[in-house]
């Protein structure tokens, strides 16, 4: 099945773009949401986190001790890299399991991930989309959405690749600047992906 990866920096509005694709009937795998779920459900991942960060990483009821994990990985790139090295493979496994449930006649699927390029998962996609927005627009969106300060938003942004760096690896772009129509951009890409998916299908026949 043809796979489209979609990403964008914090506040870019990539989830909003994904919702438009869903309206068109395209299944979307939300990697970041799934990552939070499997940190409590994937036995291999749970064991890995416990052995790396301690048994206190989980409460007695099996839920994740976010405060404990955050205290270790926050502002510590080496420890954060250890966590990502455990989580990313588990997300890949979850994606494979999810894709196996998608009807065979589906043209293509969408994989939404904030760290699509950073995690290397873009290499498992047939093409990619980068959702971009002006810096100030992203800043305002996140401050309003999460009730955080500009400094806190900047700290999150600094942990991700810049749009300029991501653009070097992306195949397609959607501008979410509240000026250009997202729907028109999505519809254009949708038609392009349908054609690409048909060619992909025929090449595998």
C-alpha positions in Angstrom: 0.0 0.0 0.0 1.2 3.5 -0.9 2.4 5.3 2.3 2.5 9.1 2.7 4.3 10.6 5.7 3.3 13.9 7.0 5.1 16.1 9.5 5.5 19.7 10.6 7.0 21.7 13.5 5.0 22.3 16.7 2.2 24.7 15.9 2.3 24.1 12.2 -1.2 22.6 12.2 -0.3 19.2 10.7 -3.2 17.5 12.7 -5.7 19.9 11.1 -4.3 19.0 7.7 -4.7 15.3 8.5 -8.3 15.8 9.5 -9.0 17.1 5.9 -7.4 14.0 4.5 -9.6 11.9 6.8 -12.7 13.6 5.4 -11.5 12.4 2.0 -11.6 8.8 3.4 -7.8 8.5 3.9 -6.8 6.5 7.0 -4.4 8.4 9.2 -2.0 6.9 11.7 -1.2 9.4 14.5 2.3 8.3 15.6 2.6 10.7 18.5 -0.8 9.7 20.0 0.0 6.0 19.5 3.5 6.5 21.1 1.8 7.7 24.4 -0.6 4.7 24.4 2.0 2.0 23.7 4.3 3.2 26.4 1.8 1.4 28.7 0.7 -1.4 26.4 3.7 -2.6 24.4 5.3 -5.2 26.7 8.7 -5.0 25.1 8.7 -1.2 25.3 7.6 -1.2 28.9 10.4 -3.6 29.9 12.9 -1.5 28.0 11.8 1.7 29.8 12.0 0.0 33.2 15.4 -1.4 32.6 16.7 1.9 31.3 15.1 4.4 33.5 14.1 2.3 36.6 11.0 0.5 37.7 9.7 3.7 39.2 9.0 4.8 35.6 5.6 3.2 36.1 3.0 3.4 38.9 1.6 0.2 40.4 -1.5 0.4 38.2 0.7 0.2 35.1 0.4 3.9 34.1 3.5 5.8 33.1 5.2 8.0 35.6 5.6 11.0 33.3 7.1 13.2 36.0 9.9 10.7 36.6 10.6 10.2 32.9 10.5 14.0 32.2 12.9 14.6 35.1 15.5 12.3 33.4 15.2 13.3 29.8 14.3 17.0 30.0 17.3 19.0 28.8 19.4 15.8 28.6 19.9 14.9 25.0 21.7 11.7 25.7 18.9 10.4 27.9 16.2 11.6 25.5 18.0 9.7 22.7 17.8 6.5 24.8 14.1 7.0 25.2 13.5 7.6 21.5 15.6 4.6 20.7 13.1 2.5 22.7 9.9 4.3 21.6 10.5 4.7 17.8 10.8 0.9 17.0 7.7 0.3 19.1 5.8 2.9 17.0 7.1 1.2 13.8 5.6 -2.1 15.1 2.3 -0.4 15.9 2.2 1.1 12.5 2.7 -2.3 10.8 -0.1 -3.8 13.0 -2.4 -0.9 12.2 -1.7 -1.0 8.4 -2.6 -4.7 8.4 -6.1 -3.7 9.5 -6.6 -1.3 6.6 -8.8 -2.6 3.7 -6.7 -3.8 0.7 -8.6 -1.5 -1.7 -7.5 1.6 0.2 -5.4 3.8 -2.2 -3.0 5.2 0.3 -2.4 5.8 4.0 -1.1 8.8 5.9 1.4 8.6 8.8 1.5 11.7 10.9 4.6 12.1 13.1 6.3 15.2 14.6 9.6 13.4 14.4 9.1 11.8 11.0 12.5 12.9 9.8 14.3 12.9 13.1 13.3 9.2 13.8 14.2 8.1 10.3 10.6 6.8 9.7 10.3 8.9 6.6 12.5 6.3 4.8 9.6 3.8 5.3 7.2 6.1 3.4 6.8 6.4 -0.4 6.6 10.2 -0.2 6.3 12.9 2.4 4.5 16.2 3.2 5.9 19.0 5.3 3.3 21.4 6.8 4.8 24.8 7.4 3.6 28.1 9.0 5.3 31.4 9.9 7.3 31.3 13.1 5.1 33.9 14.9 2.0 32.0 13.8 3.2 28.8 15.2 4.3 30.5 18.4 0.9 32.1 19.0 -1.0 28.8 18.2 1.0 26.8 20.8 0.8 29.5 23.4 -3.0 29.7 23.0 -3.5 25.9 22.8 -1.3 24.9 25.7 -1.3 28.0 27.9 2.5 28.2 27.9 5.0 31.0 27.5 6.9 32.0 24.4 10.1 30.8 26.1 8.5 27.3 26.7 7.4 27.1 23.1 10.8 28.1 21.8 12.4 25.4 24.0 10.1 22.8 22.4 10.9 24.1 18.9 14.6 23.9 19.6 14.3 20.2 20.1 13.0 19.7 16.6 14.7 20.2 13.2 13.9 23.5 11.6 11.5 23.8 8.7 14.6 24.6 6.5 16.2 21.4 7.5 13.0 19.4 7.1 12.4 21.0 3.7 15.6 19.4 2.3 14.0 15.9 2.9 10.3 16.6 2.2 8.7 15.9 -1.2 5.6 18.0 -0.9 4.6 21.1 1.1 1.4 22.5 2.6 1.5 26.2 3.7 -0.7 26.7 6.8 -0.4 30.5 7.2 -4.1 31.2 7.5 -4.0 32.9 4.1 -3.7 30.1 1.6 -6.5 27.5 1.5 -5.6 24.2 3.2 -8.5 22.4 1.6 -7.4 23.3 -1.9 -3.8 22.3 -1.2 -4.9 19.0 0.3 -7.3 18.3 -2.7 -4.4 18.9 -5.1 -2.1 16.5 -3.3 -4.9 13.9 -2.9 -5.3 13.7 -6.6 -1.6 13.4 -7.0 -1.4 10.6 -4.5 -4.3 8.7 -6.0 -2.4 8.6 -9.3 0.9 7.7 -7.6 -0.9 4.9 -5.6 -2.4 3.5 -8.8 1.1 3.3 -10.4 2.5 1.8 -7.2 -0.2 -0.9 -7.2 0.3 -1.7 -10.8 4.1 -2.0 -10.3 3.4 -4.6 -7.6 0.9 -6.6 -9.6 
